[in-house]
Amino acid sequence: METLAKLKKRIIQLELEIQETKKRLPAHSVKPPVMMDLLELEDEYDRLMKRVSELQGSESDSL
């Protein structure tokens, strides 16, 4: 089961991975594999942020 704590922990990990991947991007001639890595990380980050928002909304609805 997804818990907010697990999701938030993964979000923090993703933020670090995104930062590291951005550091690997050259100023010019971005390599497709690096860009794909970055896009995948950002997509997962967006999905998790949406899920956290949904879970927080459902918690406030149940109060």
Residue, then its C-alpha position, 0 to 999 in steps of 0.5 A: m500500500e502506498t503511504l504518504a511517507k513512502l511517496k514523500k521519501r521517493i519524491i526526495q530521492l527523485e529530486l536528488e536524481i533529477q539534480e544529478t541528471k541535470k548536472r550531466l547535461p552538457a551546455h550544448s549538444v544534449k545526449p538523447p540518453v541523458m535527456m530520456d533519463l531526465l524526462e523519465l525522472e520528471d514524469e515519475y516525479d509528477r505522477l508521485m506529486k499528483r498521487v500525494s495530492e490525491l491522498q492528502g485530499s482524501e485524508s482531509d475529506s475523511l476528517 
